[in-house]
Amino acid sequence: MKTPFLMLTELFLPTKGGTAVSFDDDFRRLGDKEIHVVTADVPGAAEFDRTHPNTIHRIALKRVRWLKPESLLMYSKLFVKAARLVATHRFIAIFAGRVLPEGLVAWAIARLRGRPVLVYAHGEELTNWGRGRKFALMRFVFRHADAVLANSDFTRDTLSGLLDVDPGRIAVIYPTVDEDRFRPGLAADDLRASVGVTQGKCLVLSVGRLQRRKGFDNVIRALPLLQQAGIDAHYALIG
């Protein structure tokens, strides 16, 4: 069965980062050319899009410092492109990769065209945006979306507890993993050798951007406890 969806996201491969990888994997699994993705034009995009199963639309999404807000041009370009696509395609639903700016644009288009809107929530925006106008706008979008796709139980609980989003409209969808590339039993001798940990030793590995909210410092603080418990653990951090 064909599933004609529209996805609005600034973050999509070949842009680096876990969110871009996850979105790419999600929509590859959901369908083929009937799924349209509006995203940023970045170096290497043309070659990447050439063999992609989805229909990719690239636009220049850059913030302009002298505009207030700086992302005003991004909102405008996303809105115009999305409006044109919705006018010519029978999309079942509109997805937004983030609450702002994509979520606000998706909500506006969805309401104009009578389509449901689904907004991804990542957790970072819920705790780092303070309590100003941006927070109020974020709260509005999340509370008026037809569904909010939370990436963790923590994000779900924060959405309902801090933003008063109806728990019945929140679905937890954990970031996907390519099971063909990442699975138990893969050889890791080269990784162990690169960090000086021999076979048989306990190696704890973290991969992610070096941000306080990711809790890498908590792992470091826990290492002495493992040593006290008789576990000779070594920690490698790739960021």
C-alpha positions as CSV (number, residue, x, y, z in Angstrom):
1,M,0.0,0.0,0.0
2,K,1.3,3.4,-1.0
3,T,1.8,5.9,1.9
4,P,2.1,9.4,0.5
5,F,3.7,11.5,3.3
6,L,5.3,14.9,3.4
7,M,8.3,15.4,5.7
8,L,9.7,18.8,6.5
9,T,13.2,18.7,8.1
10,E,16.3,20.8,8.0
11,L,18.3,17.7,9.2
12,F,18.6,14.9,6.6
13,L,21.5,13.0,5.1
14,P,24.2,13.8,3.9
15,T,24.1,16.2,6.8
16,K,26.1,14.7,9.7
17,G,24.4,13.6,12.9
18,G,22.2,11.0,14.5
19,T,18.9,12.8,13.8
20,A,19.7,13.0,10.1
21,V,20.6,9.3,10.0
22,S,17.4,8.3,11.9
23,F,15.1,10.4,9.6
24,D,16.7,8.9,6.5
25,D,16.3,5.4,7.9
26,D,12.7,6.0,9.0
27,F,11.4,7.3,5.7
28,R,13.3,4.7,3.6
29,R,11.4,2.1,5.6
30,L,8.0,3.9,5.2
31,G,7.9,4.0,1.4
32,D,9.4,5.0,-1.9
33,K,8.9,7.9,-4.3
34,E,5.4,8.7,-2.9
35,I,7.1,10.0,0.2
36,H,8.4,13.6,-0.3
37,V,11.1,15.1,1.9
38,V,11.7,18.9,1.9
39,T,15.1,19.5,3.4
40,A,18.3,21.7,3.3
41,D,20.5,21.9,0.3
42,V,24.0,20.9,1.5
43,P,27.3,19.8,-0.1
44,G,27.0,16.3,-1.6
45,A,23.2,16.4,-1.7
46,A,22.8,15.9,-5.4
47,E,24.8,12.7,-5.5
48,F,23.1,11.4,-2.4
49,D,19.6,12.1,-3.7
50,R,20.2,10.5,-7.1
51,T,19.8,6.9,-5.7
52,H,17.5,7.7,-2.7
53,P,14.1,5.8,-2.7
54,N,12.2,8.9,-1.6
55,T,11.5,12.1,-3.5
56,I,13.9,14.7,-2.1
57,H,13.3,18.5,-2.5
58,R,16.3,20.6,-1.6
59,I,16.0,24.3,-0.7
60,A,18.5,26.8,0.8
61,L,17.8,26.9,4.5
62,K,20.1,29.5,6.1
63,R,19.6,31.8,9.0
64,V,20.1,35.5,8.4
65,R,21.5,37.4,11.4
66,W,19.9,40.8,10.6
67,L,16.4,39.3,10.4
68,K,14.3,39.0,13.5
69,P,13.9,36.1,14.0
70,E,17.0,34.9,12.2
71,S,15.1,31.9,10.9
72,L,12.3,34.0,9.3
73,L,13.6,33.3,5.8
74,M,13.7,29.6,6.6
75,Y,10.0,29.7,7.7
76,S,9.1,31.4,4.5
77,K,10.9,29.0,2.2
78,L,9.6,26.0,4.0
79,F,6.0,27.3,3.9
80,V,6.1,28.1,0.1
81,K,7.6,24.8,-0.9
82,A,5.3,22.8,1.4
83,A,2.2,24.6,0.3
84,R,3.0,24.0,-3.4
85,L,3.6,20.3,-2.8
86,V,0.4,19.8,-0.7
87,A,-1.6,21.6,-3.4
88,T,-0.4,19.1,-6.1
89,H,-0.2,15.8,-4.0
90,R,-2.7,13.9,-1.9
91,F,-0.5,13.5,1.2
92,I,-2.0,11.4,4.0
93,A,-0.1,13.4,6.6
94,I,2.6,15.9,7.2
95,F,5.6,15.2,9.4
96,A,7.9,17.8,11.0
97,G,11.4,16.9,12.0
98,R,11.5,19.5,14.8
99,V,9.0,21.7,16.5
100,L,10.6,24.9,15.2
101,P,10.7,26.0,12.4
102,E,9.4,22.8,10.7
103,G,6.6,22.1,13.2
104,L,5.0,25.5,13.0
105,V,5.1,25.5,9.2
106,A,3.7,21.9,9.1
107,W,0.9,22.8,11.5
108,A,-0.1,25.9,9.4
109,I,-0.1,23.9,6.1
110,A,-1.9,21.0,7.7
111,R,-4.7,23.2,9.0
112,L,-5.1,25.0,5.7
113,R,-5.3,21.7,3.8
114,G,-7.1,19.6,6.4
115,R,-4.3,17.1,6.9
116,P,-3.0,15.7,10.2
117,V,0.4,16.9,11.4
118,L,3.0,14.8,13.3
119,V,5.9,16.5,15.1
120,Y,9.1,14.9,16.3
121,A,10.3,15.8,19.8
122,H,13.9,15.2,20.7
123,G,14.2,16.3,24.3
124,E,16.9,18.9,23.9
125,E,14.4,21.6,22.9
126,L,12.3,20.9,26.0
127,T,15.0,21.7,28.5
128,N,17.3,24.2,26.8
129,W,15.0,26.9,25.4
130,G,14.2,28.7,28.6
131,R,10.7,30.2,29.2
132,G,10.5,33.0,26.6
133,R,8.6,33.5,23.4
134,K,10.4,30.6,21.7
135,F,9.2,28.3,24.5
136,A,5.6,29.6,24.2
137,L,5.6,28.9,20.5
138,M,7.1,25.5,21.0
139,R,4.4,24.7,23.5
140,F,1.7,25.9,21.1
141,V,2.9,23.6,18.3
142,F,3.3,20.5,20.4
143,R,-0.1,21.0,22.0
144,H,-1.9,21.5,18.7
145,A,-0.2,18.8,16.7
146,D,-2.3,15.7,16.0
147,A,0.5,13.5,17.3
148,V,3.9,14.1,18.9
149,L,6.6,11.5,18.2
150,A,8.9,11.4,21.3
151,N,12.3,9.8,21.0
152,S,12.4,8.5,24.6
153,D,10.3,8.0,27.8
154,F,12.0,11.1,29.3
155,T,10.9,13.2,26.3
156,R,7.4,11.9,26.6
157,D,7.2,12.6,30.3
158,T,8.6,16.1,29.8
159,L,6.1,16.9,27.1
160,S,3.1,15.9,29.3
161,G,4.5,17.3,32.5
162,L,6.2,20.5,31.4
163,L,4.2,21.5,28.3
164,D,0.8,19.9,29.2
165,V,0.7,17.9,26.0
166,D,-2.1,15.3,26.0
167,P,-0.4,12.0,26.8
168,G,-2.8,10.3,24.5
169,R,-1.3,12.1,21.5
170,I,2.3,11.2,22.4
171,A,3.9,8.2,20.8
172,V,7.4,7.0,21.8
173,I,9.4,6.1,18.8
174,Y,13.0,5.2,19.6
175,P,15.7,6.1,17.1
176,T,16.2,3.3,14.7
177,V,19.4,1.2,14.2
178,D,20.5,-0.5,11.1
179,E,20.6,-4.1,12.3
180,D,22.7,-5.2,9.3
181,R,25.5,-2.8,10.4
182,F,25.1,-2.9,14.2
183,R,24.6,-6.2,15.8
184,P,26.2,-8.4,18.5
185,G,29.2,-10.4,17.6
186,L,30.9,-8.0,15.1
187,A,34.7,-7.9,15.2
188,A,36.0,-5.0,17.3
189,D,39.7,-5.8,17.5
190,D,40.7,-2.7,15.6
191,L,38.6,-0.5,17.9
192,R,40.1,-2.1,21.0
193,A,43.6,-1.8,19.6
194,S,43.0,1.9,18.9
195,V,42.2,2.7,22.5
196,G,44.6,0.2,24.0
197,V,42.1,-2.3,25.4
198,T,42.9,-5.9,24.8
199,Q,40.4,-8.7,24.1
200,G,38.6,-9.9,27.2
201,K,38.7,-6.5,28.9
202,C,35.4,-4.6,29.6
203,L,35.1,-1.7,27.1
204,V,32.3,0.9,27.6
205,L,31.7,2.9,24.4
206,S,29.8,6.2,24.0
207,V,29.1,7.8,20.6
208,G,27.6,11.3,20.4
209,R,28.2,15.0,20.4
210,L,30.1,16.3,23.4
211,Q,27.2,18.0,25.2
212,R,26.5,18.1,28.9
213,R,23.0,16.9,28.5
214,K,24.1,13.6,27.0
215,G,25.5,12.6,30.4
216,F,29.0,11.4,29.4
217,D,30.3,13.0,32.7
218,N,28.0,10.6,34.6
219,V,29.7,7.6,33.0
220,I,33.1,9.0,34.0
221,R,32.0,9.5,37.6
222,A,30.7,5.9,37.6
223,L,34.0,4.3,36.5
224,P,35.5,4.3,40.0
225,L,32.4,2.4,41.3
226,L,33.0,-0.2,38.7
227,Q,36.6,-0.5,39.8
228,Q,35.5,-0.9,43.4
229,A,33.1,-3.7,42.3
230,G,36.0,-5.6,40.7
231,I,35.2,-4.7,37.1
232,D,38.2,-3.5,35.1
233,A,36.2,-1.2,32.8
234,H,37.7,1.1,30.2
235,Y,35.8,3.9,28.7
236,A,36.0,5.2,25.1
237,L,34.1,8.3,23.9
238,I,33.7,9.1,20.2
239,G,32.3,12.5,19.7
